[in-house]
Structures are given as C-alpha cells and as structure tokens.
C-alpha cells in the first residue's frame, strides 16, 4: 500500500520504518526542517558566538526502553557510544538520595533503598513496606487514584527526595495530580522487572542524531520519501483511499494515513476530513487532553564540573529546576549545564533568572551565564488519574500514533516509539 505518515517525531519515524519493512511504500511529511518532533536538535549560541548542537529539551532514556534501543540499532546507531549508561541515581548535590548498583532486579532497588543517604532506617523501611504492597497487588490500583494517594503514609522526606522527582521526571505531572496506575506501571517495568531496566541512558549526541536522522536516511535508502518543511494542510477521505494536500505540492493519493503529529495538529487534520464529533469521539478525547510544559535552561559555568553527570535538585516556587545535567561530561563543552523544569510555568526570562539563582544557592555556582531557555509549552499530556486517552484508530484507513494515544505509559520516547510500531503493524 501507499502510506503517508504525517509527522517525523519519534513515533512517526518508527511508524515509517516499520511500514517500509513490511513492504509498503511510505512517504513521511514533517512541518519542521529538522526531524525529531519534541525530541530534536536545536542550535544554541555559545559564549563565543559559536553554535552548539543541543536539544529542544533535555531528555534521558532508561534501560527499559527496549523498542527504542532496538530500533536505533536496526538503523545503524551505535547505542553503546551514543549514551552514558549508569545505574538509576536520584542524588542531590550534598550526596543525599538514592543510587542503585548493578545487581539483578529487584535486588538493585532493595539494596539501593537500604543504602540511600540522608534517609533514616524508619523512612527506608516505610518505603520498602509500601513498595512490597505495590508488588503484592501486581502494581495495579484503582484508576481514579493519584500518585499521592497510593503513596499515603510515606514520610515527607521520601516523598520530597524520591517519589516527587521520579514522578515529575516520568509523568511530568505533580504527584497529587498524576495517575497512580501509570506510575506503578513505570515502576514495575523499570525498577522491578528487567535487570538494567532502571539504568539511566544519558545521550552523548543530540536527539535528532539518536534516531530521527538515521530513520530519514534509512527510509530514503529503502525507497521511501521524506519531505521536511512540508506541513500537511488537509486530508480528504475518498472511496478509494485518502487525498493529502501538503505545502508546495499537488494533492497526493494514499491508501492509508498515519497521523504521527502532535494531538492538536492531528485533531485539525481529522477535522479537515469531516470526522464527526459526537462528544465522546476520537476528536473530543484528543481536544480534551490537558498539557504540561517543560523548560530546559542551558547555562554556562566556566570551569564547573558537577560530582555526577546528572544531579537531582531541591525545587520549590523560587528554585524551579528538578534536575541538572553536566553536558561537559556528555561530550559538550566544559561548564555547559542543562537545568530541567518539569511541569513548568511562567515565561522563559523569569525561569532563567530563577535557575541562575538556584545554581548559586544549591551548586555553589554564582554568576552562571544563561545561554537560552527553551520552553516546550505542550511537552506532554497531563497524565491524570482515570484519563481516557484517544484510541489508535481514528477512522477506517486513518490511524494515529504518539505518546498521547491510548496505552500504558506516560508521555515518553519509548511510548512514542511503541505507538508508531503498533500503528504500522495495524
């Protein structure tokens, strides 16, 4: 069949590659000039005026991202050289917090909790007791429960230094507003399922180079077409398939279309196809999604080197960043730092000023130079309790994929890749 994939983020790239491997003729459309969607390369001007190839947001992967890693390897990406792999670490600049070792799961989590710094024995045993309860219930809970609800009884310090950082990094939603069931699924698959699943994979290359660039080159080498800078304006259902109209091109006919673009864009195209909105339709669920923002503050602190490539930070209304990454230890220039503010609010200038003060107060780095603050306003959907996400099938012959589509995971790169693969297989 002739298949159009609209959107070259990680979901769209996965869908296009998988459909091509299954013998279909694929055309990939991307409105931006750079492939990768919300996980793509951007160029940021350094202190000397030179452009640095960074990302529109600091991302990490974990060892449990098996489909993403396999797809990278299939496309010729050297995953060993592309990532710094380290055990799950949620440590703060003063050394307090959790750091796992390389024992088989779940013993790495067990001994990591017992060895955590800054927690009393009572706090550690409380966490182990609650985690044992989750395991006895097969990591399932009532869909209406929040993360805060399933963590009832945990000491405030465990919530502040373990549950909250883990929750906002995985679900990008505060514990009191985020889905307990999705959080438990993430914990099961990363901490308590496969050995190495909780390992942090910190990218040494920009995000477009990790998968999207390789996918685009692979598609063209295998007979597919890739159009960057081409926004799809409308799609129309025909008796024999679908008509697609994109920028600077005549209308084209396809047997199937996969919408791999952001939810608001997918809804616009579905509406252009005159799909009906009956109040509980695919369109209604897609338009009803709430979104959370993520800000990444790139800053330069000449001569600085953090104790670890990634550190957790104590965040509050004045100091908003939850994590900082030493990009100098990940192949970038020495002193380049990336601060991540999940579920962020406010403008980029204000966030940058707050983070600069946070760097001085918590890292002992006064006078850091903020290079650029990138705010992705619709970085993720709000992963709230009982959320009814849109299905993959939009209409006969029209599918949607992406991290927001119905599935067990929050808005992650692995969720996007798995959704793209599934759409192509359907």
C-alpha positions in Angstrom: 0.0 0.0 0.0 0.9 3.7 -0.3 1.1 5.1 3.2 1.5 8.7 4.3 3.0 9.3 7.8 2.3 12.8 9.0 5.0 13.9 11.5 8.6 12.9 11.8 8.9 12.8 15.6 10.0 9.5 17.2 6.5 7.9 16.7 6.4 8.9 13.1 9.9 7.7 12.3 9.2 4.4 14.0 5.9 4.0 12.0 7.5 4.9 8.7 10.4 2.5 9.2 8.2 -0.4 10.3 5.7 0.1 7.5 8.6 0.1 5.0 10.0 -3.1 6.5 6.6 -4.6 5.9 6.7 -3.9 2.2 4.7 -0.7 2.0 5.6 2.5 0.0 6.0 5.2 2.6 6.0 9.0 2.4 7.0 10.9 5.5 5.9 14.5 6.0 7.4 16.9 8.6 6.5 20.5 9.0 9.8 21.4 10.6 13.2 21.5 8.8 14.7 19.1 11.5 13.3 15.7 12.1 12.6 14.6 15.7 9.4 16.5 16.8 9.6 17.3 20.5 12.9 15.5 20.8 15.0 17.1 18.2 18.3 19.0 17.7 18.4 22.8 18.1 21.4 25.1 17.8 22.2 27.4 20.7 24.7 30.2 20.6 27.6 29.7 23.0 29.5 32.4 24.9 32.0 32.7 22.0 29.3 33.1 19.4 29.7 29.5 18.0 26.6 27.4 17.6 26.2 24.4 19.8 24.1 21.4 18.6 21.9 20.8 21.6 18.2 19.8 22.0 14.8 21.5 22.3 14.6 19.8 25.7 17.0 17.7 27.8 15.8 14.1 27.6 17.0 10.8 29.0 16.3 7.2 28.2 16.3 4.2 30.5 17.3 0.6 30.1 13.7 -0.5 29.9 13.3 1.4 26.6 13.8 -1.8 24.7 11.9 -1.0 21.5 13.6 2.4 21.1 17.1 0.9 21.6 16.4 -1.9 19.2 15.1 0.4 16.5 18.3 2.6 16.9 20.5 -0.5 16.5 18.5 -1.6 13.4 19.1 1.8 11.9 22.8 1.5 12.4 23.1 3.7 15.5 25.8 2.7 18.0 23.9 2.8 21.2 26.9 2.0 23.3 28.8 5.0 22.1 25.7 7.3 21.9 24.8 7.0 25.6 26.4 7.2 29.0 24.9 4.3 30.9 24.7 4.4 34.7 22.6 2.9 37.5 19.5 4.9 38.5 20.6 7.8 40.5 18.5 10.4 42.3 21.2 12.1 44.3 21.4 15.7 45.4 24.5 17.9 45.4 25.1 17.2 49.0 25.2 13.4 48.3 21.8 12.6 49.9 19.4 10.4 47.9 19.2 7.1 46.1 21.8 5.4 43.9 21.3 1.8 42.7 24.0 -0.6 41.8 24.3 -3.3 39.1 22.7 -6.1 41.0 19.9 -8.1 39.2 16.3 -6.6 39.6 14.7 -6.2 42.1 17.8 -6.6 44.4 19.3 -3.4 42.9 16.3 -1.5 44.2 16.2 -3.2 47.5 19.8 -2.6 48.4 19.8 0.8 46.8 17.0 1.8 49.2 18.8 0.3 52.2 22.0 2.2 51.3 20.4 5.5 50.5 22.0 8.5 52.2 20.0 11.0 54.2 17.1 8.7 55.0 16.5 7.2 58.4 16.0 3.5 58.9 12.4 4.1 59.6 12.0 6.0 56.4 13.7 3.3 54.4 11.6 0.6 55.9 8.4 2.6 55.3 9.3 2.9 51.6 10.1 -0.9 51.4 6.7 -1.7 53.1 4.8 0.5 50.6 6.7 -1.0 47.7 6.0 -4.5 48.9 2.3 -3.7 49.0 2.5 -2.5 45.4 4.2 -5.7 44.4 1.7 -7.9 46.2 -1.1 -6.1 44.2 0.8 -6.7 40.9 1.5 -3.0 40.6 -2.2 -2.2 40.0 -4.5 0.2 41.7 -7.9 1.8 41.1 -7.7 4.1 38.0 -9.0 7.1 39.9 -6.1 7.1 42.4 -3.3 9.6 42.2 0.4 9.0 42.9 0.0 10.9 46.2 -2.9 8.6 47.2 -1.0 5.4 46.5 1.9 6.8 48.5 -0.2 7.5 51.5 1.8 7.0 54.7 5.2 7.6 53.2 7.4 10.1 55.2 7.6 13.6 53.8 11.4 13.3 53.1 10.8 10.1 51.0 8.1 12.0 49.1 10.3 15.0 48.5 13.6 13.3 47.6 12.3 10.1 45.8 8.7 9.9 44.8 8.3 13.5 43.6 11.5 13.6 41.5 10.7 10.2 40.0 7.1 11.2 39.3 7.8 14.6 37.6 10.6 13.1 35.5 8.5 10.2 34.3 5.0 11.7 34.1 5.8 15.4 34.1 2.8 15.9 36.4 2.9 16.6 40.2 2.1 13.5 42.4 -1.2 14.9 43.7 -2.4 15.3 40.1 -0.8 12.3 38.3 -2.1 8.8 37.6 -1.2 6.2 40.2 -1.7 3.3 37.8 0.6 4.7 35.2 3.2 5.5 37.8 3.0 1.9 39.1 3.4 0.6 35.5 6.6 2.7 35.1 8.0 1.4 38.4 7.2 -2.2 37.5 8.8 -2.1 34.1 11.9 -0.1 35.2 12.7 -1.0 38.8 11.1 -4.4 39.4 11.0 -6.2 36.1 14.2 -6.5 33.9 17.7 -6.2 35.2 19.2 -3.0 34.0 15.7 -1.6 33.2 16.2 1.3 35.6 19.6 2.2 34.2 19.8 5.9 33.1 20.9 6.4 29.5 22.2 9.9 29.1 22.6 11.0 25.5 26.1 11.9 24.3 24.7 13.0 20.9 21.8 15.4 20.0 18.4 13.9 19.9 17.9 14.1 16.2 21.2 12.1 15.7 20.0 9.4 18.0 17.1 8.2 15.9 15.3 10.6 13.5 18.3 11.4 11.2 19.1 7.7 10.9 15.5 6.9 10.2 15.2 9.5 7.5 18.4 8.3 5.8 17.3 4.6 6.1 13.9 5.4 4.6 15.3 7.1 1.6 17.8 4.3 1.1 14.9 1.8 1.0 12.7 3.6 -1.4 10.7 5.9 0.9 10.3 9.7 0.6 10.9 12.2 3.3 9.6 15.8 3.0 10.9 18.2 5.7 9.5 21.7 5.9 6.2 20.4 4.4 3.1 21.0 6.6 0.1 18.9 5.7 -2.8 21.3 5.1 -5.7 18.8 4.8 -6.7 15.2 4.2 -9.9 14.0 2.5 -11.5 10.6 2.6 -12.2 9.1 -0.9 -13.9 5.9 -1.9 -10.5 4.5 -2.9 -8.4 5.9 -0.1 -7.2 9.3 1.1 -6.2 12.5 -0.6 -3.5 14.5 1.2 -2.5 18.2 0.5 0.8 19.5 1.8 2.7 22.7 1.4 4.2 23.4 -2.1 2.9 20.2 -3.6 0.0 19.0 -5.5 -2.6 16.7 -3.9 -1.4 13.1 -3.5 -3.4 9.9 -3.1 -2.7 7.3 -0.4 -4.2 4.0 0.7 -3.7 4.7 4.4 -2.6 7.7 6.5 -0.9 7.6 9.9 -1.2 10.8 12.0 2.1 11.0 13.9 1.9 14.7 14.6 1.0 16.4 18.0 -2.5 15.9 19.2 -3.7 19.4 18.4 -2.4 19.0 14.8 -3.9 15.5 14.5 -7.2 16.9 15.6 -7.0 19.7 13.0 -6.4 17.2 10.2 -9.1 14.8 11.4 -11.5 17.7 11.4 -10.4 18.6 7.8 -11.5 15.1 6.9 -15.0 16.0 8.2 -15.0 13.4 11.0 -18.0 13.8 13.3 -17.5 15.0 16.9 -20.3 13.4 19.0 -19.0 14.5 22.4 -17.2 11.2 23.1 -15.4 10.7 19.8 -11.7 10.5 19.0 -11.8 14.2 18.3 -13.4 15.0 21.6 -10.8 13.0 23.6 -7.9 14.4 21.7 -9.1 18.0 22.1 -9.8 17.3 25.8 -6.2 16.5 26.7 -4.6 18.9 29.0 -0.9 19.5 28.6 2.1 20.3 30.7 5.1 22.4 29.8 8.8 21.5 30.3 11.5 24.2 30.3 15.2 23.5 29.7 17.7 26.2 30.7 21.1 26.0 29.1 23.7 27.8 31.0 27.5 28.2 31.0 29.6 28.0 34.2 33.2 28.2 33.1 35.4 25.5 34.7 32.5 23.9 36.5 32.3 20.1 36.8 29.5 18.5 38.8 30.1 15.5 41.0 27.9 13.4 38.6 26.6 13.9 35.0 23.1 14.2 36.4 22.0 15.5 39.8 18.6 16.0 41.4 17.8 19.4 42.8 15.5 20.5 45.6 12.8 22.5 43.9 10.2 24.9 45.1 8.4 28.0 43.9 11.6 30.1 43.9 14.0 27.3 42.7 12.0 25.5 40.0 14.6 23.1 38.4 14.3 19.4 39.5 17.4 18.2 37.7 20.7 19.5 36.3 22.9 17.8 33.7 26.6 18.4 33.2 26.8 18.4 29.4 30.5 18.8 29.6 30.6 15.2 30.9 28.4 14.1 28.0 30.6 15.3 25.1 29.7 19.0 25.2 31.9 22.0 26.2 33.2 22.0 29.7 30.9 24.0 32.0 27.8 23.6 29.9 24.8 22.8 32.1 21.2 21.9 31.3 18.6 22.5 34.0 15.2 20.8 33.6 12.0 22.3 35.0 9.2 19.8 34.6 5.5 21.0 34.8 6.9 24.5 34.4 5.0 27.7 34.5 5.9 31.3 33.7 8.0 32.9 30.9 11.4 31.9 29.8 13.2 35.0 31.1 11.8 34.5 34.6 12.6 30.8 34.6 16.1 31.5 33.5 16.6 34.1 36.3 15.3 31.7 39.0 17.5 28.9 37.7 20.6 31.1 37.8 19.9 31.9 41.5 19.2 28.2 42.1 22.6 27.3 40.6 24.3 29.8 43.0 22.4 28.5 46.1 22.5 24.8 45.5 25.5 24.2 43.3 27.8 27.0 44.6 28.0 28.4 41.1 27.3 32.2 41.2 27.1 34.2 38.0 26.3 31.4 35.6 25.5 32.7 32.2 22.1 31.6 30.8 22.6 30.9 27.2 19.0 30.1 26.3 15.8 28.9 28.0 13.6 26.7 25.8 10.0 26.2 27.0 8.1 23.4 25.3 4.5 24.5 26.2 2.9 21.3 25.1 5.7 19.0 26.0 3.5 16.2 27.4 -0.1 15.5 28.1 -1.2 15.8 31.7 -1.2 12.1 32.9 -4.1 12.5 35.4 -6.0 9.7 37.2 -8.6 7.9 35.1 -7.7 9.8 31.9 -9.4 8.4 28.8 -6.8 8.8 26.0 -7.7 8.7 22.3 -7.6 5.3 20.5 -5.2 4.5 17.7 -7.9 4.1 15.1 -9.4 7.4 14.1 -11.5 6.2 11.1 -11.2 3.4 8.6 -7.8 3.7 7.0 -6.8 6.6 9.3 -4.7 5.9 12.3 -3.0 8.0 15.0 0.2 7.3 16.9 2.2 9.1 19.5 2.9 9.1 23.2 -0.6 10.5 23.9 -2.5 7.7 22.2 -4.1 5.1 24.4 -1.5 2.9 26.1 0.1 2.0 29.5 2.9 4.6 29.5 3.1 8.3 30.1 4.5 10.7 27.5 7.9 9.2 26.9 10.1 8.4 23.9 9.5 4.7 24.4 5.8 5.2 24.5 6.0 7.2 21.2 8.2 4.5 19.5 6.0 1.6 20.6 2.9 3.5 19.4 4.5 4.1 16.0 5.5 0.5 15.6 2.0 -0.7 16.6 0.3 1.7 14.1 2.4 0.4 11.2 1.6 -3.2 12.1 -2.1 -2.5 12.2 
